[in-house]
């Protein structure tokens, strides 16, 4: 009789991180759903609406590297707890804003809190999971963000029926407080500092910790991280890909309402489908990368990019609601396969002692794109007289550029430690 695997503390840790990521993305994606109604209340144009969405990414991108440095320096427990409290507070404050300028300020501050989370979360996976399990654990964590974004339109639409868009942000404050408490209680800085872990599970983490390994980790300064051979390529690939990703996801609800004439309920369903598919895509992409592409991860990255470009085109030219639903859902699947495949490379090559700052650098490049993309899309829509053709063309070109850069990656990225060996 096959024995069921036992539940371990690291499974509780990843469950908490999974839940926290869901809450994070629900808080973030709520703005995309309520934006058509905020536009009406504040009398905003397309460019100003894009600025509201981009404001979040200003704070979000600026705090990526500090979030990584802080988690490396002070430990994940304190940094994660403060970050969750911060963004939950400013989620509630969003419901109190009374002007366009106030909205911009609050969105920047909200983004600053959420921006600390990704690097700390990547660091948590690196610290709390043996190397053989990290890609799977990371894929699970990445999938949670898509699930949160999928749930957000449905939850937000339901909450708006009760009290309008302001009620949405007040309500989302509560789950933020709950995950903050869970994080403080269960997520220690490492398995070796946890009072809840069993000796049997602690034995799983007996990895090399000799003087040479410790010296290499200490020697890996911020400057040396920046000099890593493939780091610039990672940043450029992620920047160009995320320009298309956030252009598509940020403006999808508005596109469905204004360009396709969807009702609020139809929009809620349509906007959630790509993220539901993305939840599957993240886990599936991580499994594919480990199972079939561990020595040639570049192939899966490129395949996901090309498929995403084709599906965005089909989404735009689809003539029926069902075809539109199908193509945008498949686009959500392939876009998320990319994320899992892409992050498998640094996750398996970067020393866990510096995973916080390194992932923060890579993620910063993506968030710069996230700042630019929504406002650029808003501008393109405005100059096109409300049409989205030019917008879809630019997003597809951006994916193809990302794909071209990915072609230059080695099939398996060398570890950063290698760059520390004496010449």
Number of C-alpha atoms within 10 A of each C-alpha: 3 4 5 6 6 7 9 13 19 22 14 14 20 21 16 19 26 24 21 27 26 26 28 25 20 23 28 22 21 23 24 22 25 20 21 17 14 19 16 10 11 12 12 17 14 22 18 17 24 25 23 28 29 28 25 28 30 23 24 28 27 19 23 31 23 18 29 30 22 20 28 21 14 11 19 28 19 16 20 29 20 16 20 24 20 20 27 26 20 23 27 22 18 23 18 16 15 11 11 17 11 12 20 21 17 22 27 22 22 29 26 25 25 29 30 32 30 23 31 29 27 27 28 28 25 26 23 24 22 16 18 10 13 20 27 23 25 25 26 23 27 28 30 28 24 29 26 27 29 27 24 27 29 19 16 25 21 15 18 14 11 10 10 17 22 18 18 26 24 18 16 22 20 14 16 24 17 15 22 19 13 17 20 15 12 18 26 22 20 17 21 14 10 14 9 13 16 12 9 9 14 14 10 11 15 9 9 9 9 8 9 10 13 12 11 16 16 11 12 18 12 12 8 14 19 15 13 18 15 17 18 15 16 23 18 19 25 27 24 25 28 26 27 31 25 23 25 22 20 24 22 21 26 21 19 20 16 14 13 14 12 17 12 15 13 14 22 24 18 25 30 25 25 29 31 21 24 32 27 21 29 31 25 20 29 29 20 17 28 18 10 11 18 17 14 16 22 24 16 20 26 22 14 24 27 17 17 29 23 15 21 24 18 17 20 15 13 16 11 11 13 10 14 20 18 18 22 26 23 23 31 28 27 26 31 32 32 27 24 29 30 24 22 22 21 22 22 18 17 21 20 20 19 24 28 32 27 28 26 29 23 24 24 24 21 25 26 20 25 29 25 20 28 29 22 20 27 24 20 21 18 15 13 13 8 15 15 17 14 14 20 21 15 17 25 24 15 22 29 21 16 26 22 14 16 22 14 11 17 13 16 16 18 17 18 21 18 11 15 14 8 5 4
